[in-house]
């Protein structure tokens, strides 16, 4: 029962975030980014989500204009679009992510309900089943879905649209039944100078010095991505799919310097329960709790353990771990 309640809470948090995105009321954390760099990690994530039956191509203008957007929400939007494309190509196909600079003025700006100016357009195109005119008309609306009952909320494209609008741009759809779909994000160019990035760069550059991190995450794709990030920083990594596997590792002679665990997990052992048990077994163990729903962590638990809210960027994870292991 408790596990079901936690899962409902987690899903409710996701729905709330998506509705806030559509209504343009969610809290964004914009950063000065260049898409060519961001898409290196995003492209890897898309390939994991979309599977081997679909070919992924990424094309970009030689020099893209800088943007001021929330990188985590950008990643979420692109992954949402990739997942939709995958579902539209059950027999396999091709996914193309194209990025180009464009100046929008006059009638085009009026048609798109945009301010005239410079934009970077990110277009995600698939060779799938396509949409009917009726579906295209409603596809960005919350809760509009063509999936079977119980298989989706209909909030994926509305979240993408809300992110684009709140970032000062928009999203458009072009599709034809049997001829694929293209969703395009218009994101406004920024002329602001990037903030000094040295502190983050220093943290990311610090070697993990072979310190051991135990990752506990029941979603295999998320677990693999975090593992890859940490190995690139020269950490050694152990992984577990739930609290039971994690306990077996911690009861062994394996040295573990830091426990990174999701809060909501299967098999009746939550991340908080695991963290408290682990601290009793290994009092010096550093612990990071991870969740997409910060209200699952009360003030007492936040005092006990470090907390990282999903979604997070590699630099955020690196900084927190480096701080806890006193590597600064």
Phi, psi and omega in degrees: 000315181298321180297319180296319179298317179298317181296319177297319179298316180298315181293321178298322177296319179296316180297318179299315179299320181291320178293321177296323178297315182296320182277001178061041179238358180287157180276116176261152176239078185292145176227155177284115184228158169243123191297327181304321181286314182298323185289347175299309179286320181297320179298320177298318179296318179299317181296324177293319183290322192274339175088170187281342183285349183241129178277131180252126177240136178235120180237141180215148169305152182302319179229106178271144177293150179288154181234161172237091183222165175281111185296326179293319179289328174298312177305313181300318180296314182293320179294321175303313181294321178295319180295319176298318179297318178302316181293333179277354181233062184300335179264010183096172181163210184226136175242128180239129174248112183246139181231129182212156175275145178206143174256123184252122181218170170054229186298325180293318177297320179295316181297322182272355183059046180240155170287143177298140179157193183265138181222152165260125181258122177251112184250127178249112186242141176233167178254034187272206190288339181078174181239147172285162177304324180294316179295318178301322183295331186245000193297335181269002181278140177300139176071002174277122183213149176252005179278164180295157179302132178088354183254001179182160182260345185077016183255356184300306183288329177293326177293319177300313180297315181297320177299315181296316180294317182291336178277001178096009181238216178200177175228143179230162178231138171229128184200161173210139182302126180085357185233022173083179184220144173233122173253127182242131175258127174259114182240126188290140175295144175247145176254002180286150178281144178294148176289157179302123186257008186301316182302314180295317181299321180296318181295314182297325184286341182295133179286143176291350176053035177063020173293149187262128177242130175260116179263125178241108185207126184278344177270114188300319183294319178295317180300316181294322181293315179297319178300317180297315179303313185289323178296324178296335178268010176070030167270150166273149189226136167243148182230149176216144182271347179199179183293330180293314177297320181296320179298319179299319179293315183291334177279349179276185180271004180299129175286130178229122181268329183212138176254121177246109188228138171293153181279312183266117182219161180282178173065029168065019174235106180282165178298324179293317177297318179297316182299316181293319178296317182296321180294326177292322181285320182228087187303332183272000184293131173277143185226135172237122174268138182236134178199154174273358186227095188296338181289348175290344182251116180276175186297326179295314181293325177294332175285331181281319190227156172288152183227134179233123184270132173285148351280152179229159181266158178306321181295324179295316179297315181299317182295317182294315181294317179299320180296314182294325180269009175056050179258003180287000000 
